[in-house]
Amino acid sequence: MKVPTIPKTIHGARRADERKFSDEKIRDIIENPSFKFYQAGGIEVYVKKSGRYYDVIIRNREGIIITEIGGADKSLRSIKDLQKIAKNYGWTTIPLN
């Protein structure tokens, strides 16, 4: 049985490819996050610690993946990096919408 492809925006699909986020990896992060945040507009943010790095999946209120952060570029190297991006984007642990 083939698992359905995860819906992504054009940007989300491009970032998934660039940062090596397979649908399997995206699904794992969404189903087993280390942290979950919310952003204005009904956006959900899923974060999973992967070794020494953090991977982030961001999806809109319709459940479509709009971007991925981390992955192969390993840009989120510490909890401080994660805190900085959370502050920049206004992530909160309480749903905003």
CORRADA-V119253 format. One record per pair of residues at least 4 apart in sequence whose ideal C-beta (glycine too) atoms are under 6 Angstrom apart, sorted by sequence separation. I is the first residue (numbers start at 1). J is the second residue. If there is no record, write none. Layout:
BEGIN
i,j
I,J
I,J
END
This chain:
BEGIN
i,j
8,12
15,19
21,25
27,31
28,32
39,43
59,63
60,64
77,81
8,13
16,21
21,26
49,54
50,55
70,75
76,81
86,91
59,65
60,66
70,76
76,82
47,54
48,55
37,45
58,66
47,56
58,67
36,46
46,57
57,68
35,47
33,46
34,47
45,58
56,69
33,47
34,48
56,70
33,48
34,49
44,59
55,70
30,46
54,70
55,71
6,23
29,46
43,60
53,70
5,23
29,48
42,61
6,26
53,74
54,76
53,76
53,77
29,55
30,57
29,57
54,82
26,57
45,91
21,68
19,68
21,71
39,89
20,71
15,67
16,68
19,71
20,72
39,91
12,65
15,68
19,72
12,66
19,73
37,91
38,92
9,64
12,67
42,97
40,96
7,64
8,65
9,66
38,95
38,96
END
